[in-house]
Amino acid sequence: MKLLAIDTSSSYLSLALSLDGEMHAFHEEMGQKHAERTLPEIDRLLQQAGIKLGALDAIVFGQGPGSFTGLRIACGLAQGLAFSAGLPVIGIPTLDAVAQQSEAGQLLVCLDARMQQVYCAVYQTGPHWQRRGPITLQDPQAVILPDGISLVAGDGFDNYPALLAGQREHIRHSGVLRADARAHIALAQSGRYPMQHPREAELLYVRNKVALTSIEQQALKG
């Protein structure tokens, strides 16, 4: 399939264009410039590949969880581009993309959710790839590694050392910190995620709170 993938769930802008096995990609730290850089970089990828948007089969987007503003940018652009070209969209959970980038094994993914919390999910990666349960929101000190886990991924482990404090010594970090749009392409091609009309595109927030109150911030500092 010919696919364009967009992920703006983190401080990185990650794009990938897959055309019959040929991959064009852009993955760069963006800070707060996703809104102004995403469309120009998509145009550049399409021009580089010599293909029009309407020749694609679908547009893939990172549906979250992640940065609230970033998720809305990716979803909104995917919907707008898909509507204009008459294409379907495919939403990919952010943690699934991180798991897809990791090596085979029993894996725990934890991404920094800010506000002193992490998004977590357990996976079996490799030939029998699957997410073993829902994506959850947890306090770092409350995360317990399930039996059989020997591999972890995600920036949560770097930002919250308490995640592995006192846990099993044989746990190893895969080195994957955040979602890459190329992983979104691979998951979209797997057939696990449905193609949808752009109007049906949904975001996976997991948490519906954007920031801590001033009282909560003071409590954390105290």
Salt bridges, closest charged atoms under 4 A:
ASP7 OD1 - HIS184 NE2 3.07
ASP20 OD2 - LYS2 NZ 3.44
GLU22 OE2 - HIS24 NE2 3.12
GLU28 OE2 - ARG37 NH2 3.84
GLU41 OE2 - ARG37 NH2 3.01
GLU41 OE1 - ARG44 NE 2.78
ASP96 OD1 - ARG131 NE 2.93
GLU103 OE2 - ARG172 NH2 2.74
ASP112 OD2 - ARG114 NH1 3.02
ASP180 OD2 - HIS27 ND1 3.79
ASP180 OD2 - ARG182 NH2 2.82
GLU216 OE2 - LYS209 NZ 2.73
